[in-house]
Amino acid sequence: MWYIQTKKSILSGLCALAWFSSYAQSTEIFTQKLLQTFQQKDTAFIAGKLAPNFSIAGHTDAGAQFRLNQIVKNYPVSKIEVTSEKKTAKGTTLQLNITSGADKQRNTEAFLDKSGKLVRHSLFDQLYGMQRKEKAQLRAIIPFENKNGSIYLQVKINGYEKPLRLLFDTGADGMAVNQQLADAIGLKVTRENNASVVGGNTKIQVSDNNSILLDTLKLNGQGIAIFPEIGKEGDGIIGNTLIRQFITHIDYDKNLISLYDFGDFQYKDKGTTVPITMPAGVMILPGQLEIIQGKTYTGHFVFDTGASYDLICFRPFVRQNKLLVSGFKPEAQAATVSMGVSSPTFSGNSYQFAISPLPAVKGLPITLMGGSSANEQWKPGFDGSIGVRLLSRYNITINLADNEVHFSPNKLHTAPQDFLVKNYQFGWDNVGRLKALGIIGALENLDGLKAGTIIQRIDNYTEDQLKKKPMLIEEIRLKAKEQPIVITVADNKTITI
């Protein structure tokens, strides 16, 4: 018995020694390849040591590769030393001393996954503006205007006296205003860029090195895109300016955005954490769509707080999966116009949709993009866009440093889904009121029912009855196919549609 135990002990020690030797060798190979990459200015040397989720300042895939190429090309490195190693269940953190040009030394940190591949490097993040701290400290709490899920922030640019009302739009890479407002503020154009819009591409001007003030938070060195025009509402968009610099918590129940430094952060609300990618400046969520029961389509969708709908599938995804002839029953037809690019759209209900791994949402309203001469060659790089009518059912924490979003169901979550009655869209807001959200495929306010109008009754049923028994909504929708429907609004005023 003693012999067997001793043998096990010896074998265990030999295994541990072999593991340590292999692990040390793996670390040495990694640092050698990293140094060789900088010396030869060629990322091919490190390519095999990059994890699938490798990121630079939140950017992944093609976005991370582009930034890595730029860093290796322009940042001189002559020596790399490992000063300490810390292994956990998730992987290994290496403390590195990097010697660059003129013998300047810099302490950096690399995190490797369990297979020894690089997930992130603090030097790369810092060169693209992302600073990680040990703890995530609260930096600001900013109130916002909640318009049916759309978030509007009060922002001052370069000391311009008038506060601007900017849409917080995670479907946009950065800030943007229209040409008229840019002239009034006095923005100076520093360069031109190509921009992707829904259905196509366009060229824009950019102004760099601006300062913005959100409540008490001031941010310097901000780029602002200048478009000929930007939508109907608000003065522009603020885009991903905030999420690239802070852990961003959106509380729809209180209409507050809380900003934290990147660092060790514990999610306060119970919920589900979803991995994200960012290959081209906007966050992408994994999703699964069932147009009709039993047929699932997997896709990658933009996390888009700038979109006022639930879900839209872009033309390439619709065409590839033949969604318009999949059994889908459109209830309304219209067109989406973005920067002069027009695309036909078809709206109706899906069987269900899930942001993976969140539970599926039954009967989610969906819009499918049809084909046009303007969009048939469009290659957006993702399959569609998830808008605020779905997103606002959760309180959300965006943590770009860890490439994840945390979803926690809020007060709106249990309300019925948005619905159409004779091309009018209705839905609940975050304080429990039923509202008219707009009209699809016809002139706005055709019957006097404005978007944002609070609804007291539809046909014979009160708002409260419709919320508690969603089957009544279907009864109204069926009736509306053959008969006019009476809508009761404030002061018992009625509108027939």
C-alpha positions in Angstrom: 0.0 0.0 0.0 2.9 2.3 0.8 4.4 1.5 -2.5 1.3 2.3 -4.4 0.9 5.7 -2.6 4.5 6.5 -3.2 4.2 5.6 -6.8 1.1 7.9 -7.2 3.0 10.7 -5.5 6.0 10.3 -7.8 3.7 10.2 -10.9 1.8 13.2 -9.6 5.0 15.1 -9.1 6.3 14.1 -12.6 3.0 15.2 -14.1 3.2 18.5 -12.3 6.8 19.0 -13.4 5.9 18.2 -17.0 2.9 20.6 -16.9 5.1 23.4 -15.5 7.8 22.8 -18.0 5.3 22.8 -20.9 3.5 25.9 -19.5 6.8 27.8 -19.0 7.7 26.8 -22.6 4.4 28.0 -23.9 4.8 31.4 -22.2 8.3 31.7 -23.6 7.1 30.9 -27.1 4.4 33.5 -26.8 6.8 36.3 -25.7 9.3 35.3 -28.4 6.6 35.5 -31.1 5.3 38.8 -29.8 8.9 40.3 -29.9 9.5 38.8 -33.4 6.2 40.4 -34.5 7.3 43.8 -33.5 10.9 43.4 -34.8 9.8 42.1 -38.2 6.7 44.3 -38.3 4.6 41.4 -39.4 1.6 40.1 -37.5 1.9 36.7 -39.2 4.3 35.7 -36.5 1.7 36.1 -33.7 -1.4 35.1 -35.7 -1.3 31.5 -34.3 -1.2 32.8 -30.7 -4.3 35.0 -31.0 -7.5 33.7 -29.3 -10.7 33.6 -31.3 -12.0 36.4 -29.0 -8.8 38.5 -29.3 -9.7 42.2 -29.0 -8.1 45.6 -29.0 -10.1 48.3 -27.1 -13.3 46.3 -27.6 -12.7 45.8 -31.4 -12.7 42.2 -32.5 -12.1 40.2 -35.7 -11.2 42.5 -38.6 -11.4 45.6 -36.4 -8.8 44.1 -34.0 -6.6 42.8 -36.9 -6.5 46.3 -38.5 -5.5 47.9 -35.2 -2.9 45.3 -34.5 -1.3 45.9 -37.9 -1.2 49.6 -37.2 0.4 49.1 -33.8 3.1 46.6 -35.0 3.9 48.9 -37.9 4.3 52.1 -35.9 5.3 51.1 -32.3 9.0 50.2 -31.9 9.8 47.3 -29.4 13.4 46.0 -28.7 12.8 43.8 -25.7 10.1 42.0 -23.8 10.5 40.5 -20.3 8.0 38.5 -18.2 8.1 40.0 -14.7 5.3 37.8 -13.2 2.6 35.3 -14.0 -0.7 34.6 -12.4 -2.8 31.6 -13.4 -6.6 31.3 -12.7 -9.4 29.1 -13.9 -10.0 31.5 -16.8 -6.4 31.8 -18.0 -3.1 33.4 -17.3 -2.2 37.0 -16.7 1.4 38.0 -17.6 3.0 41.1 -16.3 5.4 42.3 -19.1 8.1 44.9 -19.2 8.4 46.2 -22.8 11.3 48.2 -23.9 10.6 50.5 -26.9 12.5 53.2 -28.7 15.2 55.2 -26.8 15.2 52.4 -24.2 11.9 53.6 -22.8 10.3 50.9 -20.6 6.7 50.3 -20.1 4.9 47.9 -17.7 2.1 46.1 -19.5 -0.3 43.2 -18.9 -1.3 40.4 -21.3 -4.2 38.0 -20.6 -3.9 34.5 -22.2 -6.8 32.0 -22.3 -6.5 28.4 -21.0 -4.8 27.3 -24.3 -2.1 30.0 -24.0 -3.5 32.3 -26.7 -3.7 36.1 -26.3 -7.1 37.5 -25.5 -6.1 41.1 -24.8 -3.0 43.2 -24.1 -3.1 46.4 -22.1 -0.6 48.2 -24.3 -2.8 47.6 -27.4 -5.9 48.8 -25.5 -4.1 52.0 -24.2 -2.8 52.9 -27.7 -6.5 53.0 -28.8 -7.8 54.9 -25.8 -9.0 52.2 -23.5 -7.7 52.4 -19.9 -8.2 49.5 -17.6 -8.1 50.1 -13.8 -8.0 47.6 -11.0 -11.6 48.5 -9.8 -14.4 50.0 -11.8 -15.1 53.4 -10.1 -18.3 55.3 -10.8 -17.5 58.4 -12.9 -20.9 60.0 -13.6 -24.7 59.4 -13.5 -26.4 61.1 -16.4 -30.2 61.6 -16.7 -31.8 60.9 -20.1 -35.0 61.5 -21.9 -36.8 58.2 -22.7 -38.9 58.5 -25.8 -40.5 55.1 -26.3 -37.1 53.5 -25.6 -35.0 56.0 -27.6 -32.4 57.7 -25.3 -31.8 61.4 -25.7 -28.9 63.2 -23.9 -28.3 66.9 -23.3 -24.8 67.6 -24.6 -22.7 70.8 -25.0 -20.0 70.9 -27.7 -17.0 73.2 -27.5 -18.7 75.5 -25.1 -21.5 76.2 -27.6 -24.1 78.0 -25.5 -27.1 75.9 -26.5 -27.3 72.4 -25.1 -27.9 69.9 -27.9 -30.4 67.0 -27.8 -28.4 64.0 -29.1 -29.7 60.5 -29.6 -27.6 57.8 -27.9 -27.1 55.5 -30.9 -25.0 52.4 -30.4 -25.6 51.6 -34.1 -23.3 54.5 -35.0 -19.5 54.4 -34.5 -19.3 57.9 -33.0 -20.8 61.4 -32.7 -22.5 63.2 -35.6 -24.4 66.4 -36.3 -25.9 67.9 -39.5 -24.1 70.5 -41.6 -26.2 73.4 -40.5 -25.5 72.7 -36.9 -21.8 72.1 -37.5 -21.6 75.6 -39.1 -23.4 77.2 -36.2 -21.0 75.5 -33.6 -18.0 76.3 -35.8 -16.7 72.8 -36.2 -13.5 72.6 -38.3 -13.4 69.8 -40.9 -10.1 67.8 -40.5 -10.7 64.8 -42.8 -13.2 62.8 -44.9 -14.5 59.3 -44.3 -16.7 56.7 -45.9 -19.7 55.8 -43.7 -22.0 52.8 -43.9 -25.7 53.6 -43.8 -28.8 51.3 -43.9 -28.9 50.1 -47.5 -25.6 51.5 -48.8 -22.6 53.8 -48.2 -21.9 57.5 -48.3 -19.0 60.0 -47.8 -18.9 62.3 -44.8 -16.7 65.0 -43.3 -15.1 64.7 -39.8 -14.1 67.3 -37.2 -11.5 66.1 -34.7 -10.3 67.2 -31.2 -13.6 68.6 -29.9 -14.7 68.8 -26.3 -18.2 67.7 -25.1 -20.0 68.1 -21.8 -22.6 65.7 -20.5 -24.1 66.9 -17.3 -20.9 67.1 -15.1 -18.7 64.9 -17.3 -16.3 66.5 -19.8 -14.6 64.6 -22.5 -11.9 66.0 -24.7 -10.4 65.0 -28.0 -13.7 63.8 -29.5 -14.3 63.3 -33.3 -17.6 64.5 -34.7 -18.9 63.4 -38.1 -20.8 65.9 -40.2 -23.7 64.6 -42.4 -25.7 66.8 -44.8 -28.8 65.9 -42.7 -29.7 63.6 -39.9 -33.3 62.4 -39.5 -36.2 64.4 -38.2 -35.7 64.4 -34.4 -33.0 65.7 -32.2 -29.8 67.6 -33.1 -27.6 64.6 -33.9 -26.3 61.4 -32.4 -23.7 60.5 -29.8 -23.0 57.0 -31.0 -20.4 54.8 -29.3 -18.4 57.6 -27.8 -19.4 56.6 -24.3 -19.2 52.8 -24.5 -15.6 53.0 -25.8 -14.5 54.9 -22.7 -16.7 53.6 -19.9 -18.7 50.6 -18.6 -22.1 51.9 -19.5 -25.2 51.0 -17.4 -28.6 52.0 -18.9 -31.4 52.0 -16.3 -34.7 52.4 -18.2 -36.7 52.2 -15.0 -35.1 55.3 -13.7 -34.0 57.0 -17.0 -30.4 57.2 -15.9 -27.0 56.2 -17.5 -24.2 55.4 -15.1 -20.6 55.4 -16.3 -17.8 53.5 -14.7 -14.1 53.2 -15.4 -13.1 49.9 -17.0 -12.0 47.5 -14.4 -13.2 44.7 -12.1 -17.0 45.1 -12.1 -19.8 43.1 -10.6 -23.2 43.3 -12.2 -25.7 44.4 -9.6 -28.9 43.1 -11.2 -29.8 39.5 -11.8 -29.8 38.7 -15.5 -27.9 37.2 -18.4 -24.5 38.1 -19.8 -24.2 38.0 -23.6 -20.9 37.9 -25.5 -20.5 40.6 -28.2 -18.1 41.2 -31.1 -17.2 44.5 -32.7 -15.6 43.9 -36.1 -16.5 47.2 -37.6 -17.2 49.9 -35.0 -20.6 48.7 -33.8 -21.5 46.0 -31.3 -22.8 42.7 -32.7 -25.1 40.3 -30.8 -25.8 36.6 -31.7 -29.4 35.9 -32.5 -31.8 33.2 -33.5 -34.9 33.9 -35.5 -37.9 31.7 -36.2 -40.2 33.4 -38.8 -42.5 30.4 -38.5 -42.4 27.7 -35.9 -39.8 25.0 -36.5 -37.5 26.9 -38.9 -34.5 28.7 -37.2 -32.1 31.2 -38.8 -29.0 32.1 -36.9 -27.5 35.5 -37.5 -25.5 38.4 -36.1 -27.3 41.6 -35.3 -26.3 45.2 -34.5 -27.1 46.3 -30.9 -28.8 49.5 -32.0 -30.2 52.0 -29.5 -30.6 54.4 -32.4 -33.3 52.3 -34.1 -36.9 52.8 -33.0 -38.1 49.3 -34.1 -37.9 45.8 -32.6 -35.9 44.0 -35.2 -35.0 44.4 -38.9 -33.3 41.9 -41.1 -31.1 43.4 -43.8 -31.4 42.6 -47.5 -28.5 40.1 -47.8 -29.8 38.0 -44.9 -33.3 38.1 -46.2 -32.2 37.1 -49.8 -29.9 34.4 -48.6 -32.5 32.7 -46.4 -35.5 33.5 -48.7 -37.3 35.0 -45.7 -40.0 36.8 -47.7 -41.2 33.4 -49.1 -40.6 31.4 -45.9 -44.2 31.6 -44.7 -43.8 35.1 -43.4 -47.1 37.1 -43.6 -46.4 40.8 -44.0 -49.0 43.1 -42.5 -47.6 46.4 -43.7 -45.3 47.6 -46.5 -43.2 50.7 -46.4 -39.6 51.9 -47.1 -36.6 52.8 -45.0 -34.6 55.8 -46.2 -31.1 56.4 -44.8 -28.9 59.3 -46.2 -30.9 59.1 -49.5 -30.7 55.3 -49.9 -34.2 53.9 -50.1 -35.1 50.2 -49.4 -38.6 48.6 -49.4 -39.6 46.9 -46.2 -42.2 44.4 -45.1 -43.4 44.3 -41.5 -45.2 41.6 -39.5 -44.8 39.2 -36.6 -42.2 36.5 -36.2 -42.9 33.2 -34.3 -40.0 34.1 -31.9 -36.6 35.7 -31.7 -33.8 35.2 -29.1 -30.7 37.2 -28.4 -28.6 34.2 -27.5 -28.5 33.0 -24.8 -31.5 35.1 -23.5 -35.0 33.4 -23.5 -36.8 33.7 -26.8 -39.4 36.4 -27.2 -42.6 35.1 -28.7 -44.5 37.1 -31.4 -41.8 39.7 -31.8 -42.6 42.3 -34.5 -40.1 42.1 -37.4 -39.2 44.0 -40.5 -37.7 42.3 -43.6 -35.8 44.4 -46.1 -36.7 43.9 -49.7 -34.5 44.4 -52.7 -33.9 47.6 -54.7 -31.3 48.8 -57.2 -29.7 50.8 -54.4 -29.2 47.9 -51.9 -28.6 44.7 -53.9 -24.8 45.1 -53.8 -24.8 46.3 -50.2 -22.6 44.2 -47.9 -23.1 45.4 -44.3 -21.1 42.6 -42.6 -24.0 41.7 -40.3 -27.5 40.3 -40.7 -29.8 42.9 -39.2 -30.4 45.3 -36.3 -32.0 45.0 -32.9 -33.7 48.2 -31.9 -34.9 49.9 -28.7 -38.4 48.5 -28.7 -36.8 45.2 -27.8 -33.7 46.5 -26.0 -35.7 48.8 -23.7 -37.4 45.8 -22.0 -34.1 45.3 -20.2 -31.8 47.4 -18.0 -28.5 47.0 -19.7 -24.8 47.1 -18.8 -22.3 47.4 -21.7 -18.8 46.3 -20.9 -16.7 46.7 -24.0 -13.5 45.9 -22.1 -14.8 42.3 -21.6 -16.7 42.2 -24.8 -20.1 41.5 -23.2 -23.5 43.0 -22.4 -25.5 42.2 -19.3 -29.3 42.1 -19.7 -31.6 42.4 -16.7 -35.4 42.4 -17.3 -37.1 45.6 -16.2 -40.7 46.8 -15.6 -41.5 46.8 -19.3 -40.4 43.2 -19.8 -43.8 41.6 -18.8 -45.9 43.9 -21.0 -47.3 42.5 -24.3 -45.3 42.9 -27.5 -45.8 45.9 -29.8 -48.7 45.3 -32.3 -50.2 46.7 -35.5 -53.7 47.7 -36.1 -54.4 49.0 -39.6 -50.7 50.0 -40.1 -50.7 51.9 -36.8 -48.1 50.5 -34.3 -48.9 50.5 -30.6 -46.9 49.5 -27.6 -46.2 50.2 -23.9 -43.6 52.5 -22.4 -41.4 52.0 -19.4 -43.9 53.5 -17.0 -46.7 51.2 -18.2 -48.6 53.5 -20.6 -50.0 52.3 -23.9 -49.0 54.6 -26.7 -49.3 55.1 -30.4 -45.8 54.5 -31.8 -46.3 55.6 -35.4 -47.8 54.5 -38.7 -46.2 52.3 -41.3 -46.4 52.9 -45.0 -48.7 55.9 -45.0 -48.6 59.6 -44.2 -48.0 60.4 -40.5 -51.1 61.5 -38.5 -53.4 60.5 -41.4 -56.3 60.1 -38.9 -55.0 62.5 -36.3 -53.4 59.8 -34.2 -49.9 61.3 -33.5 -46.9 59.2 -32.5 -46.5 59.4 -28.7 -50.3 59.8 -28.0 -51.3 58.0 -24.8 -54.1 55.4 -25.5 -56.9 54.8 -23.0 -58.9 52.3 -24.9 -58.8 50.5 -28.3 -62.3 49.4 -29.5 -64.1 48.0 -26.5 -61.1 47.3 -24.3 -59.2 49.5 -21.9 -55.4 49.7 -21.8 -55.4 47.7 -18.6 -57.5 44.9 -20.1 -55.2 44.7 -23.1 -52.1 44.4 -20.9 -53.6 41.7 -18.7 -55.1 39.7 -21.6 -53.0 39.9 -24.8 -55.5 37.6 -26.6 -57.8 40.6 -26.8 -55.2 42.4 -29.0 -55.5 39.6 -31.5 -59.3 39.9 -31.4 -59.0 43.6 -32.3 -56.4 42.9 -35.0 -58.7 40.4 -36.7 -61.7 42.8 -36.4 -59.6 45.6 -37.9 -59.2 43.7 -41.2 -62.9 44.3 -42.0 -64.1 47.2 -39.8 -63.0 50.6 -38.6 -61.5 50.7 -35.1 -62.2 53.4 -32.5 -59.3 54.7 -30.4 -59.9 56.6 -27.2 -57.3 59.0 -26.0 -57.1 61.7 -23.4 -60.3 63.5 -22.3 -62.3 60.6 -23.8 -61.6 62.0 -27.3 -62.1 59.3 -30.0 -60.2 58.8 -33.3 -61.5 56.2 -35.8 -58.9 54.4 -37.9 
